Amino acid sequence: MAQPIDAREPGRIRTMWRIFQMTRKQDRVALPLMIGAAVLPIVLAVVLALLIAPGDVLFTILWIVSGVLIGLMLLMLTLTWRAEKLAFSQIEGKAGAVGAVLSNGLRGSWQSSEMPVAVNTKTQDAVYRAVGRAGIVLIAEGPQARTQRLVQDEQRKIKRIVPNVPVHVLAIGPDSDIPLRRLTRRMRGLKRTLTRAEVMAVSNRLSSLGGMQMPIPKGIDPRRMRAGRPR
């Protein structure tokens, strides 16, 4: 019986091609890096094959094939790295950027939302909340001097609901030492104190606090860059 054709595959190829084109046009360093990542393993494979077994054609071919496969893998990793860096640079500093990263960059037992739990409607500063094995994490988006009051109010609310759960505060803004692209890595690096079951219990209890239902601008998905439609 014939195997069904995966209709998603052409879509993936087109998506990767669009990402490549966007990255190449907006990041001048990306193309040389990708070429180097693809060619260098092949060159090294040929040199090593000639040094280890000169004259052995089959051995040389196997090494070249291995070099090509490694080169393709490094090319894709380089493209992903440069595309993500470009995407983060485009949304960093914009309202809703933290929400986009939380909703698309967290995995495992983390519970979070793209919408903030507190917003300053005048400045668009916001506070987001996530619950994970490390406890509760509040992420302030905006200058720390302006978001401090919002964070303190959220801390007081949380302590009333779950007083024994650790609360961590991270800041993303012009005066923060945490780049937006490293936010999720920083969160995953926090010390774990809760079990998966406790994470769900804490998240359910905090849901009683609700969240903001403000129509603030949502962030761009930094992992799904799309080409603009031609006019």
NUTI-756180 format. One line per 8 residues: number of its first residue (from 1); their letters; for each residue x, y, z of N, C-alpha, C, CB. Coordinates in steps of 0.02 Angstrom, whole numbers, always signed. Glycine has a CB too. Layout:
BEGIN
NUM) a) X:Y:Z:X:Y:Z:X:Y:Z:X:Y:Z | ...
This chain:
BEGIN
1) maqpidar) +42:-60:+0:+0:+0:+0:+44:+62:+0:-48:+0:+62 | +30:+109:-44:+71:+169:-49:+65:+212:+13:+53:+209:-111 | +122:+242:+33:+122:+286:+91:+93:+354:+72:+193:+293:+119 | +50:+383:+114:+22:+449:+98:+75:+502:+98:-33:+467:+148 | +68:+549:+53:+116:+604:+48:+102:+655:+103:+112:+637:-21 | +155:+675:+137:+148:+725:+190:+140:+794:+158:+209:+724:+238 | +78:+820:+161:+64:+884:+129:+98:+942:+165:-10:+897:+127 | +123:+930:+225:+153:+985:+263:+224:+998:+241:+152:+969:+337
9) epgrirtm) +256:+949:+209:+327:+956:+193:+342:+1014:+147:+351:+893:+161 | +304:+1023:+91:+317:+1081:+49:+310:+1147:+87:+271:+1081:-11 | +261:+1148:+134:+252:+1208:+174:+313:+1222:+218:+191:+1202:+218 | +343:+1171:+245:+403:+1180:+285:+460:+1207:+243:+423:+1115:+319 | +467:+1179:+183:+521:+1202:+139:+512:+1275:+120:+525:+1158:+76 | +450:+1293:+103:+436:+1363:+85:+448:+1410:+145:+364:+1371:+60 | +429:+1386:+205:+440:+1427:+264:+513:+1438:+277:+408:+1394:+325 | +554:+1385:+271:+626:+1392:+281:+656:+1437:+228:+659:+1323:+279
17) wrifqmtr) +631:+1433:+167:+657:+1477:+114:+640:+1550:+128:+627:+1456:+46 | +579:+1563:+152:+561:+1632:+170:+604:+1658:+227:+487:+1637:+189 | +615:+1615:+276:+658:+1635:+333:+728:+1651:+308:+659:+1580:+387 | +754:+1609:+263:+821:+1620:+236:+824:+1687:+199:+840:+1563:+188 | +774:+1700:+156:+774:+1762:+117:+770:+1824:+162:+716:+1762:+68 | +726:+1821:+213:+720:+1878:+258:+784:+1889:+298:+661:+1867:+307 | +813:+1834:+322:+874:+1840:+361:+931:+1865:+318:+892:+1773:+392 | +937:+1840:+257:+992:+1860:+213:+988:+1935:+196:+990:+1819:+148
25) kqdrvalp) +926:+1959:+186:+918:+2030:+166:+931:+2077:+224:+848:+2041:+140 | +913:+2057:+284:+917:+2103:+341:+978:+2092:+386:+855:+2097:+383 | +1013:+2037:+375:+1072:+2022:+414:+1129:+2006:+366:+1060:+1962:+464 | +1174:+2054:+356:+1228:+2046:+308:+1278:+1991:+327:+1264:+2111:+298 | +1282:+1977:+391:+1330:+1927:+415:+1304:+1856:+406:+1348:+1940:+488 | +1238:+1849:+400:+1208:+1783:+401:+1232:+1739:+343:+1133:+1789:+398 | +1231:+1765:+282:+1249:+1724:+224:+1321:+1700:+227:+1238:+1763:+160 | +1371:+1743:+241:+1440:+1718:+246:+1447:+1665:+301:+1487:+1775:+260
33) lmigaavl) +1412:+1674:+357:+1416:+1625:+410:+1387:+1558:+389:+1380:+1651:+472 | +1330:+1560:+354:+1299:+1498:+332:+1342:+1462:+280:+1230:+1512:+303 | +1372:+1500:+234:+1417:+1470:+185:+1477:+1438:+219:+1440:+1523:+133 | +1505:+1474:+266:+1562:+1446:+303:+1544:+1384:+342:+1590:+1498:+350 | +1484:+1385:+373:+1462:+1327:+412:+1452:+1266:+368:+1399:+1343:+450 | +1431:+1277:+305:+1417:+1221:+260:+1481:+1195:+226:+1367:+1242:+207 | +1526:+1241:+208:+1586:+1222:+169:+1642:+1195:+213:+1611:+1282:+130 | +1651:+1224:+272:+1708:+1205:+314:+1710:+1131:+331:+1706:+1245:+379
41) pivlavvl) +1654:+1099:+351:+1657:+1027:+365:+1676:+985:+304:+1590:+1004:+392 | +1655:+1006:+245:+1671:+969:+185:+1746:+973:+171:+1631:+996:+124 | +1774:+1033:+177:+1846:+1042:+166:+1886:+1002:+217:+1865:+1117:+172 | +1866:+1004:+280:+1901:+966:+331:+1896:+891:+318:+1873:+982:+400 | +1837:+869:+295:+1828:+798:+281:+1875:+775:+225:+1755:+783:+262 | +1882:+815:+172:+1926:+797:+116:+1998:+795:+139:+1918:+847:+58 | +2018:+847:+177:+2088:+850:+201:+2104:+791:+246:+2101:+915:+239 | +2060:+774:+292:+2072:+718:+337:+2073:+652:+300:+2018:+716:+391
49) alliapgd) +2029:+645:+250:+2028:+583:+212:+2093:+573:+173:+1968:+582:+163 | +2119:+628:+144:+2182:+623:+107:+2241:+610:+153:+2194:+687:+68 | +2238:+636:+214:+2293:+625:+262:+2291:+555:+292:+2291:+677:+317 | +2231:+531:+307:+2225:+467:+342:+2232:+408:+293:+2158:+462:+377 | +2199:+413:+236:+2200:+356:+188:+2207:+382:+117:+2136:+313:+195 | +2265:+409:+99:+2274:+434:+31:+2267:+378:-21:+2343:+468:+24 | +2230:+392:-73:+2220:+343:-126:+2160:+298:-117:+2281:+302:-132 | +2131:+298:-58:+2072:+255:-45:+2009:+295:-65:+2068:+233:+31
57) vlftilwi) +1983:+280:-125:+1927:+318:-152:+1864:+311:-109:+1913:+297:-224 | +1848:+248:-90:+1788:+236:-52:+1790:+272:+16:+1778:+160:-41 | +1848:+269:+48:+1856:+303:+113:+1847:+378:+105:+1925:+288:+143 | +1875:+406:+50:+1869:+478:+38:+1796:+498:+25:+1912:+498:-22 | +1760:+457:-14:+1690:+471:-28:+1648:+471:+36:+1662:+420:-78 | +1660:+421:+80:+1623:+418:+143:+1636:+479:+186:+1642:+354:+181 | +1698:+502:+187:+1714:+561:+226:+1681:+624:+197:+1789:+571:+230 | +1680:+628:+130:+1648:+685:+98:+1574:+686:+113:+1661:+685:+22
65) vsgvligl) +1541:+628:+108:+1469:+624:+124:+1456:+645:+196:+1443:+552:+112 | +1499:+621:+241:+1492:+641:+311:+1501:+717:+319:+1544:+604:+355 | +1549:+745:+283:+1560:+817:+286:+1500:+856:+260:+1622:+836:+247 | +1469:+831:+206:+1410:+864:+178:+1352:+863:+228:+1388:+830:+113 | +1341:+805:+260:+1286:+800:+308:+1298:+847:+368:+1279:+728:+332 | +1359:+848:+393:+1375:+892:+449:+1368:+965:+428:+1447:+879:+475 | +1390:+981:+366:+1384:+1049:+341:+1312:+1072:+336:+1416:+1054:+274 | +1268:+1028:+312:+1196:+1045:+308:+1167:+1057:+377:+1157:+990:+273
73) mllmltlt) +1187:+1015:+425:+1162:+1024:+493:+1185:+1091:+522:+1185:+966:+538 | +1250:+1106:+512:+1276:+1170:+538:+1245:+1229:+502:+1353:+1171:+531 | +1230:+1222:+438:+1198:+1276:+401:+1129:+1291:+431:+1191:+1257:+326 | +1090:+1238:+445:+1023:+1248:+473:+1027:+1279:+543:+985:+1182:+476 | +1075:+1256:+583:+1083:+1285:+650:+1102:+1359:+646:+1136:+1246:+690 | +1146:+1375:+599:+1167:+1445:+591:+1108:+1488:+568:+1225:+1450:+541 | +1069:+1462:+521:+1010:+1499:+498:+961:+1512:+555:+975:+1461:+441 | +949:+1460:+595:+903:+1467:+652:+929:+1519:+701:+893:+1400:+687
81) wraeklaf) +994:+1516:+715:+1025:+1562:+762:+1018:+1635:+739:+1099:+1545:+773 | +1036:+1648:+675:+1034:+1716:+650:+962:+1741:+642:+1070:+1720:+584 | +916:+1696:+622:+846:+1716:+614:+815:+1735:+681:+805:+1660:+580 | +829:+1695:+732:+802:+1710:+798:+832:+1775:+826:+816:+1653:+847 | +897:+1784:+815:+928:+1846:+839:+898:+1907:+805:+1004:+1844:+827 | +886:+1901:+740:+855:+1956:+703:+784:+1969:+727:+855:+1941:+628 | +746:+1915:+737:+676:+1923:+759:+672:+1955:+828:+641:+1856:+759 | +715:+1933:+874:+715:+1963:+940:+734:+2037:+938:+763:+1926:+986
89) sqiegkag) +781:+2054:+895:+801:+2125:+890:+744:+2168:+864:+862:+2132:+844 | +699:+2138:+824:+643:+2177:+796:+588:+2190:+846:+615:+2140:+737 | +580:+2145:+896:+525:+2155:+944:+549:+2181:+1011:+488:+2090:+954 | +615:+2179:+1023:+640:+2200:+1089:+624:+2273:+1101:+716:+2189:+1094 | +597:+2287:+1160:+578:+2355:+1178:+506:+2373:+1160:+623:+2403:+1145 | +471:+2328:+1125:+402:+2342:+1107:+354:+2311:+1157:+387:+2315:+1036 | +296:+2342:+1165:+245:+2316:+1211:+222:+2248:+1188:+185:+2365:+1216 | +220:+2200:+1234:+197:+2133:+1218:+252:+2085:+1199:+148:+2136:+1164
97) avgavlsn) +314:+2108:+1196:+369:+2064:+1175:+379:+2008:+1225:+434:+2104:+1168 | +375:+2023:+1290:+384:+1972:+1341:+329:+1919:+1335:+383:+2003:+1412 | +268:+1940:+1323:+213:+1892:+1316:+224:+1845:+1258:+148:+1929:+1307 | +250:+1870:+1202:+264:+1828:+1145:+317:+1776:+1161:+286:+1870:+1085 | +368:+1796:+1197:+422:+1750:+1215:+396:+1696:+1263:+481:+1788:+1246 | +356:+1717:+1312:+330:+1669:+1361:+284:+1617:+1328:+293:+1705:+1417 | +242:+1640:+1283:+194:+1594:+1253:+225:+1547:+1202:+138:+1633:+1220 | +283:+1565:+1175:+314:+1524:+1123:+380:+1493:+1144:+324:+1565:+1062
105) glrgswqs) +411:+1519:+1197:+478:+1495:+1215:+482:+1450:+1275:+521:+1552:+1226 | +427:+1443:+1313:+429:+1401:+1373:+401:+1332:+1359:+389:+1434:+1430 | +433:+1281:+1387:+412:+1213:+1376:+407:+1178:+1444:+460:+1175:+1329 | +387:+1115:+1443:+385:+1076:+1504:+326:+1094:+1548:+449:+1085:+1543 | +339:+1101:+1612:+285:+1112:+1661:+268:+1186:+1671:+304:+1082:+1727 | +299:+1230:+1634:+286:+1302:+1643:+215:+1319:+1623:+336:+1343:+1602 | +184:+1362:+1663:+117:+1387:+1650:+121:+1464:+1644:+66:+1366:+1706 | +104:+1490:+1587:+108:+1563:+1577:+57:+1584:+1525:+180:+1584:+1555
113) sempvavn) +53:+1649:+1514:+5:+1677:+1467:+38:+1733:+1428:-58:+1703:+1504 | +13:+1742:+1367:+38:+1797:+1326:+14:+1864:+1352:+17:+1788:+1253 | -41:+1864:+1390:-68:+1925:+1416:-38:+1941:+1485:-145:+1921:+1421 | -25:+2003:+1500:+4:+2022:+1565:-48:+2018:+1621:+34:+2091:+1562 | -25:+2017:+1682:-70:+2018:+1740:-80:+2089:+1766:-43:+1973:+1796 | -37:+2135:+1744:-44:+2206:+1764:-15:+2250:+1710:-9:+2219:+1833 | -48:+2306:+1697:-25:+2352:+1644:-34:+2423:+1667:-64:+2339:+1579 | +15:+2465:+1652:+8:+2537:+1660:-17:+2563:+1593:+76:+2571:+1682
121) tktqdavy) -80:+2584:+1590:-110:+2602:+1526:-79:+2665:+1495:-184:+2612:+1535 | -47:+2706:+1535:-16:+2766:+1508:+51:+2753:+1475:-7:+2818:+1564 | +91:+2711:+1507:+159:+2698:+1482:+166:+2632:+1445:+208:+2699:+1539 | +114:+2588:+1451:+114:+2521:+1422:+165:+2475:+1456:+130:+2525:+1348 | +191:+2495:+1514:+231:+2450:+1555:+186:+2394:+1579:+265:+2487:+1615 | +214:+2334:+1587:+172:+2277:+1606:+210:+2228:+1649:+146:+2242:+1543 | +173:+2186:+1683:+201:+2131:+1723:+168:+2066:+1701:+190:+2144:+1800 | +210:+2017:+1685:+186:+1951:+1665:+201:+1901:+1720:+219:+1929:+1598
129) ravgragi) +162:+1848:+1722:+171:+1797:+1775:+177:+1728:+1743:+112:+1799:+1825 | +224:+1690:+1769:+233:+1620:+1748:+243:+1577:+1810:+294:+1612:+1699 | +220:+1516:+1807:+227:+1469:+1863:+263:+1407:+1836:+157:+1449:+1894 | +315:+1387:+1872:+354:+1329:+1852:+384:+1294:+1912:+409:+1348:+1804 | +430:+1248:+1899:+461:+1210:+1953:+500:+1255:+2000:+508:+1157:+1924 | +521:+1314:+1977:+557:+1361:+2020:+511:+1403:+2063:+600:+1407:+1977 | +447:+1397:+2052:+398:+1438:+2089:+363:+1486:+2043:+433:+1476:+2146 | +351:+1546:+2068:+316:+1598:+2029:+368:+1649:+2005:+260:+1633:+2071
137) vliaegpq) +363:+1666:+1941:+409:+1715:+1913:+368:+1774:+1886:+453:+1684:+1856 | +384:+1833:+1910:+354:+1894:+1885:+405:+1928:+1839:+333:+1942:+1943 | +384:+1944:+1778:+429:+1976:+1730:+403:+2046:+1716:+434:+1934:+1664 | +442:+2095:+1734:+423:+2165:+1723:+449:+2187:+1655:+451:+2211:+1779 | +405:+2217:+1615:+422:+2241:+1549:+419:+2317:+1549:+375:+2211:+1494 | +479:+2348:+1547:+482:+2421:+1549:+537:+2443:+1598:+415:+2451:+1570 | +550:+2507:+1603:+600:+2532:+1650:+583:+2511:+1722:+606:+2609:+1646 | +632:+2491:+1760:+620:+2464:+1827:+590:+2516:+1874:+684:+2438:+1856
145) artqrlvq) +608:+2579:+1866:+581:+2631:+1909:+505:+2638:+1900:+614:+2698:+1895 | +481:+2623:+1840:+409:+2629:+1827:+371:+2565:+1842:+398:+2649:+1754 | +405:+2508:+1836:+370:+2444:+1846:+373:+2419:+1918:+399:+2390:+1800 | +412:+2453:+1960:+421:+2430:+2029:+355:+2427:+2067:+469:+2476:+2066 | +312:+2477:+2059:+248:+2479:+2093:+203:+2422:+2070:+214:+2547:+2083 | +202:+2410:+2005:+161:+2355:+1978:+184:+2288:+2006:+165:+2355:+1901 | +250:+2278:+2010:+277:+2215:+2035:+260:+2206:+2109:+353:+2213:+2026 | +267:+2259:+2148:+251:+2254:+2219:+178:+2238:+2231:+269:+2320:+2254
153) deqrkikr) +134:+2268:+2192:+62:+2252:+2199:+49:+2179:+2184:+20:+2297:+2152 | +80:+2152:+2132:+71:+2081:+2115:+100:+2035:+2168:+103:+2066:+2047 | +156:+2055:+2197:+186:+2014:+2250:+139:+2010:+2310:+254:+2043:+2271 | +107:+2065:+2328:+61:+2065:+2384:+1:+2019:+2370:+37:+2136:+2400 | -26:+2022:+2310:-82:+1979:+2291:-62:+1905:+2295:-107:+1996:+2221 | -3:+1890:+2269:+20:+1820:+2268:+30:+1794:+2339:+85:+1813:+2229 | +59:+1834:+2382:+72:+1812:+2451:+7:+1797:+2489:+111:+1864:+2488 | -47:+1830:+2470:-111:+1816:+2502:-139:+1748:+2481:-161:+1871:+2487
161) ivpnvpvh) -124:+1730:+2419:-152:+1668:+2392:-108:+1608:+2406:-162:+1675:+2316 | -42:+1614:+2393:+5:+1559:+2403:+66:+1587:+2440:+27:+1526:+2334 | +61:+1596:+2506:+114:+1629:+2544:+180:+1591:+2549:+90:+1643:+2613 | +179:+1526:+2538:+239:+1486:+2547:+276:+1469:+2483:+222:+1423:+2582 | +254:+1497:+2427:+285:+1482:+2362:+336:+1537:+2346:+231:+1476:+2306 | +396:+1518:+2326:+447:+1569:+2308:+424:+1612:+2249:+514:+1535:+2291 | +440:+1676:+2254:+423:+1723:+2200:+487:+1755:+2175:+372:+1778:+2225 | +501:+1748:+2111:+560:+1777:+2080:+538:+1836:+2036:+599:+1724:+2038
169) vlaigpds) +578:+1887:+2034:+563:+1946:+1993:+619:+1956:+1942:+553:+2010:+2038 | +601:+1958:+1879:+648:+1973:+1825:+625:+2035:+1789:+655:+1913:+1776 | +672:+2072:+1762:+655:+2134:+1727:+682:+2132:+1656:+684:+2195:+1765 | +639:+2153:+1610:+659:+2161:+1540:+645:+2233:+1520:+620:+2110:+1494 | +698:+2269:+1506:+688:+2340:+1489:+755:+2372:+1473:+654:+2377:+1546 | +755:+2438:+1463:+816:+2474:+1444:+869:+2473:+1498:+799:+2544:+1426 | +850:+2465:+1561:+898:+2464:+1616:+906:+2394:+1646:+876:+2513:+1670 | +888:+2343:+1608:+894:+2274:+1632:+956:+2242:+1605:+832:+2233:+1613
177) diplrrlt) +984:+2194:+1643:+1043:+2158:+1619:+1024:+2091:+1587:+1090:+2145:+1677 | +959:+2080:+1575:+935:+2018:+1544:+910:+2034:+1474:+880:+1983:+1587 | +944:+2014:+1421:+917:+2024:+1354:+853:+1983:+1344:+969:+2004:+1300 | +809:+2007:+1303:+746:+1973:+1291:+757:+1901:+1267:+705:+2011:+1240 | +807:+1890:+1224:+817:+1824:+1195:+842:+1773:+1247:+867:+1828:+1138 | +865:+1798:+1305:+890:+1752:+1357:+841:+1745:+1416:+957:+1776:+1383 | +781:+1773:+1408:+733:+1771:+1463:+715:+1700:+1483:+670:+1809:+1443 | +694:+1659:+1435:+673:+1591:+1452:+731:+1549:+1479:+642:+1556:+1390
185) rrmrglkr) +791:+1560:+1453:+848:+1524:+1479:+861:+1542:+1552:+911:+1538:+1437 | +853:+1606:+1568:+862:+1629:+1637:+809:+1598:+1682:+859:+1706:+1641 | +748:+1593:+1658:+694:+1563:+1698:+707:+1489:+1710:+627:+1574:+1663 | +729:+1454:+1658:+742:+1383:+1666:+801:+1369:+1712:+755:+1351:+1598 | +844:+1419:+1721:+902:+1411:+1764:+888:+1423:+1838:+956:+1457:+1742 | +828:+1445:+1855:+811:+1456:+1925:+806:+1389:+1962:+744:+1496:+1930 | +822:+1391:+2026:+821:+1329:+2066:+751:+1301:+2072:+851:+1342:+2136 | +744:+1236:+2061:+679:+1204:+2064:+660:+1188:+2136:+678:+1140:+2022
193) tltraevm) +599:+1205:+2154:+575:+1192:+2222:+507:+1158:+2223:+571:+1257:+2261 | +471:+1157:+2166:+404:+1128:+2164:+403:+1065:+2120:+353:+1180:+2138 | +356:+1021:+2135:+344:+964:+2091:+296:+985:+2036:+316:+903:+2132 | +288:+942:+1986:+241:+958:+1932:+170:+966:+1957:+244:+904:+1878 | +152:+922:+2004:+84:+927:+2033:+75:+992:+2070:+71:+867:+2080 | +126:+1014:+2107:+122:+1077:+2144:+118:+1136:+2096:+182:+1085:+2191 | +152:+1131:+2039:+149:+1185:+1990:+77:+1195:+1966:+195:+1169:+1929 | +43:+1141:+1951:-26:+1145:+1928:-71:+1172:+1983:-51:+1076:+1906
201) avsnrlss) -59:+1150:+2046:-100:+1174:+2102:-91:+1249:+2112:-82:+1135:+2166 | -29:+1272:+2110:-15:+1344:+2119:-46:+1384:+2061:+61:+1357:+2123 | -38:+1359:+2000:-66:+1394:+1942:-142:+1399:+1948:-47:+1357:+1878 | -174:+1346:+1970:-247:+1348:+1977:-269:+1397:+2031:-274:+1278:+1994 | -231:+1400:+2085:-249:+1447:+2138:-239:+1520:+2115:-208:+1433:+2201 | -186:+1532:+2078:-172:+1599:+2054:-222:+1621:+2001:-102:+1604:+2027 | -254:+1574:+1969:-303:+1592:+1917:-361:+1631:+1947:-329:+1529:+1883 | -370:+1625:+2012:-424:+1664:+2044:-408:+1739:+2044:-434:+1639:+2115
209) lggmqmpi) -343:+1756:+2036:-325:+1827:+2033:-345:+1857:+1967:-250:+1835:+2044 | -352:+1814:+1916:-369:+1839:+1850:-310:+1873:+1818:-428:+1887:+1853 | -323:+1913:+1768:-270:+1948:+1732:-299:+2007:+1696:-234:+1901:+1683 | -257:+2045:+1665:-280:+2103:+1627:-313:+2081:+1562:-222:+2151:+1613 | -367:+2112:+1545:-400:+2100:+1481:-395:+2162:+1437:-474:+2079:+1491 | -336:+2191:+1437:-325:+2253:+1400:-306:+2238:+1328:-271:+2296:+1434 | -330:+2276:+1280:-311:+2264:+1210:-244:+2295:+1194:-364:+2293:+1164 | -192:+2276:+1233:-126:+2303:+1220:-96:+2266:+1160:-79:+2297:+1282
217) pkgidprr) -48:+2296:+1126:-18:+2263:+1068:+15:+2198:+1089:+33:+2308:+1033 | +1:+2145:+1052:+33:+2081:+1066:+100:+2079:+1030:-12:+2022:+1044 | +145:+2039:+1057:+211:+2034:+1028:+212:+1990:+966:+259:+2008:+1079 | +268:+1994:+931:+278:+1952:+872:+307:+1887:+894:+323:+1988:+821 | +287:+1832:+862:+316:+1767:+876:+387:+1767:+850:+274:+1709:+845 | +439:+1767:+894:+508:+1771:+870:+532:+1708:+837:+553:+1788:+927 | +493:+1654:+839:+515:+1591:+809:+478:+1574:+745:+507:+1535:+859 | +433:+1619:+724:+395:+1606:+663:+394:+1668:+619:+323:+1584:+679
225) mragrpr) +451:+1686:+594:+456:+1745:+551:+420:+1731:+485:+530:+1764:+538 | +383:+1781:+461:+347:+1773:+399:+362:+1832:+353:+271:+1766:+411 | +367:+1817:+291:+379:+1870:+243:+316:+1911:+233:+403:+1841:+176 | +325:+1976:+224:+267:+2019:+213:+236:+2007:+145:+288:+2092:+220 | +173:+2021:+139:+138:+2013:+76:+158:+2068:+27:+61:+2012:+87 | +169:+2051:-34:+186:+2103:-83:+125:+2148:-96:+210:+2072:-149 | +139:+2210:-106:+85:+2259:-118:+74:+2269:-193:+100:+2326:-84
